[in-house]
Amino acid sequence: MDITAQRTVALWELGLIAATRGAIGFGAGLLIADRLKKEKRKTVGWSLFLTGLASTIPIALHVFGRKPATTKEQKANSQCGEAGT
């Protein structure tokens, strides 16, 4: 698996990746914050953190499991409203 190869990611995939990153970050933030009661903060924090982490694995396999797009495919996808990263 070549993680340095350019990949084409659809806009909805990019949003899904961003949402899982946000859940992990928010969960980690709750784990170190002092705003909520300790038990509630730990429960919500771990739930968000682990959900984000667990959902990242299939997304990464989906994105990195594809063969890299050719130049023609990248141009066609960019014209169809997809974001290339």
C-alpha positions in Angstrom: 0.0 0.0 0.0 1.6 3.3 -1.2 0.4 6.0 1.1 2.4 8.7 -0.7 0.5 8.2 -4.0 -2.0 10.9 -4.9 -5.6 9.8 -4.2 -8.9 11.2 -5.4 -11.3 11.6 -2.6 -15.0 12.5 -3.1 -16.4 15.5 -1.2 -18.6 13.3 0.9 -15.6 11.1 1.8 -13.7 14.2 2.8 -16.6 15.3 5.0 -16.7 11.9 6.6 -13.0 11.9 7.3 -13.3 15.4 8.9 -16.2 14.3 11.1 -14.3 11.3 12.4 -11.3 13.5 13.1 -13.6 16.0 14.9 -15.1 13.2 17.1 -11.7 12.0 18.1 -10.5 15.5 18.9 -13.7 16.5 20.8 -13.6 13.2 22.8 -9.9 13.7 23.6 -10.7 17.3 24.7 -13.5 16.1 27.0 -11.1 13.6 28.6 -8.7 16.4 29.6 -11.3 19.1 30.4 -12.7 19.9 33.8 -16.1 21.4 32.8 -18.3 18.3 33.3 -18.5 15.9 36.3 -15.6 13.4 36.1 -17.7 10.3 35.4 -19.9 11.9 32.7 -16.9 13.5 31.1 -15.0 10.2 30.9 -18.0 8.3 29.5 -18.8 10.8 26.8 -15.1 11.5 26.1 -14.2 7.8 25.7 -17.3 7.1 23.6 -16.5 9.9 21.1 -12.8 9.1 21.0 -13.3 5.4 20.4 -16.2 5.9 17.9 -14.0 8.3 15.9 -11.1 5.9 16.1 -13.1 2.8 15.1 -14.8 4.6 12.2 -11.4 5.8 10.9 -10.2 2.3 10.1 -12.7 1.4 7.4 -12.5 4.8 5.9 -8.7 4.6 5.6 -9.0 1.1 4.1 -11.5 2.4 1.6 -9.3 5.4 0.6 -5.9 3.7 0.6 -7.3 0.4 -0.7 -8.1 1.9 -4.1 -5.6 2.1 -6.9 -4.3 5.7 -7.5 -6.3 7.6 -10.0 -4.8 8.3 -13.5 -4.6 11.9 -14.7 -7.7 11.4 -16.9 -9.7 10.1 -14.0 -8.6 13.0 -11.8 -9.7 15.6 -14.4 -13.0 13.8 -14.9 -13.6 13.6 -11.1 -12.7 17.2 -10.5 -15.3 18.3 -13.1 -18.0 16.2 -11.4 -17.6 18.1 -8.1 -15.1 15.9 -6.3 -12.2 17.3 -4.4 -8.7 15.9 -5.1 -6.3 15.4 -2.3 
